[in-house]
Amino acid sequence: MNFITKSRKDWWKGTYRGTILRLPLGEVVCDDALHFLDCLREECADMIFLDPPFNLGKKYGASSRRDDLLHDDQYLNYMTSILERCTSVLKEGGALYLYHVPRWAIQLSAILWKNLQFRHWIAITVKNGFVRGQYLYPAHYALLYYTKGKPSHFDRPRIPITKCRKCGASIKDYGGYKKYVKDGLNLSDVWEDVSPVRHPKFKHRPSNEIPPLFAT
Ligand SMILES: C[S@@+](CC[C@H](N)C(=O)[O-])C[C@H]1O[C@@H](n2cnc3c(N)ncnc32)[C@H](O)[C@@H]1O
């Protein structure tokens, strides 16, 4: 792999020093999130996607479970700093996506709401969730979608309708609307996700690993 230790690309405030993987389409950086964000110029990002630790006591790399089990106030303060800095590095018209569990998405949304424009709460289906205590079965995570002012870019692709694997017929009956969905359905705010990597044979770390094609 082509690792370098410094970069002067124009999104950095000056010379950035760290662990950088240079790829044809950009740079992948391994750094503490806040430090990384502080090294970026104001209004340099077209799009920001955040998949932060959910504060559920997961173990990431060398960190301990306790690092991901902060008091609610501490976690909220930390995420507030991250989100405020993200708002500063986002370009006018740029988009910010935050992936989180509903319990935190609802609180973090209030922070984003102050300076960004709310677009959608996208429900992403969770596969293999577990019922805990006196709660319903958790079947979705939230993907919050905000923009800085009016979006500079927005696509609403059409996605193929779901068909029966055996007979090829549409699973859902669209009745009189069939002619409108023949070229696909407009993308909605409910998205199906792939399953996380669970099998020990394919896992590189104990928690929250996503298959490489979808990794963030
Ligand atoms: C919910 S997981 C996201 C997983 C990611 N989408 C993937 O497929 O690899 C949260 C990630 O944040 C990383 N992380 C934890 N604390 C961090 C910090 N202070 N700065 C940057 N990353 C951090 C963890 O190591 C973990 O990989």
The ligand as a Tripos MOL2 file, in Angstrom:
@<TRIPOS>MOLECULE
LIG
   27    29     1     0     0
SMALL
NO_CHARGES

@<TRIPOS>ATOM
      1 C1        -19.3590    2.5710   14.1800 C.3       1 LIG1
      2 S1        -17.6960    2.2760   13.7150 S.3       1 LIG1
      3 C2        -17.6630    2.7310   12.0270 C.3       1 LIG1
      4 C3        -17.2740    1.6030   11.1680 C.3       1 LIG1
      5 C4        -16.9250    1.9840    9.7320 C.3       1 LIG1
      6 N1        -18.0960    2.4200    8.9960 N.3       1 LIG1
      7 C5        -16.2550    0.8090    9.0530 C.2       1 LIG1
      8 O1        -16.9170    0.0550    8.3430 O.co2     1 LIG1
      9 O2        -15.0730    0.6000    9.2790 O.co2     1 LIG1
     10 C6        -16.8540    3.6200   14.4940 C.3       1 LIG1
     11 C7        -15.3890    3.7350   14.0780 C.3       1 LIG1
     12 O3        -14.8440    4.9380   14.6840 O.3       1 LIG1
     13 C8        -13.5010    4.6790   15.0870 C.3       1 LIG1
     14 N2        -13.1530    5.6660   16.1320 N.ar      1 LIG1
     15 C9        -13.3510    5.5950   17.4790 C.ar      1 LIG1
     16 N3        -12.9190    6.7200   18.0910 N.ar      1 LIG1
     17 C10       -12.4230    7.5210   17.1210 C.ar      1 LIG1
     18 C11       -11.8110    8.8190   17.1240 C.ar      1 LIG1
     19 N4        -11.6360    9.5200   18.2490 N.pl3     1 LIG1
     20 N5        -11.4090    9.3370   15.9360 N.ar      1 LIG1
     21 C12       -11.5790    8.6520   14.7820 C.ar      1 LIG1
     22 N6        -12.1640    7.4180   14.7160 N.ar      1 LIG1
     23 C13       -12.5780    6.8610   15.8660 C.ar      1 LIG1
     24 C14       -13.5390    3.2320   15.5700 C.3       1 LIG1
     25 O4        -12.2570    2.6560   15.5400 O.3       1 LIG1
     26 C15       -14.4990    2.5910   14.5420 C.3       1 LIG1
     27 O5        -13.7800    2.1200   13.4410 O.3       1 LIG1
@<TRIPOS>BOND
     1     1     2 1
     2     2     3 1
     3     2    10 1
     4     3     4 1
     5     4     5 1
     6     5     6 1
     7     5     7 1
     8     7     8 2
     9     7     9 1
    10    10    11 1
    11    11    12 1
    12    11    26 1
    13    12    13 1
    14    13    14 1
    15    13    24 1
    16    14    15 ar
    17    14    23 ar
    18    15    16 ar
    19    16    17 ar
    20    17    18 ar
    21    17    23 ar
    22    18    19 1
    23    18    20 ar
    24    20    21 ar
    25    21    22 ar
    26    22    23 ar
    27    24    25 1
    28    24    26 1
    29    26    27 1
@<TRIPOS>SUBSTRUCTURE
     1 LIG1         1 GROUP 0 **** ****
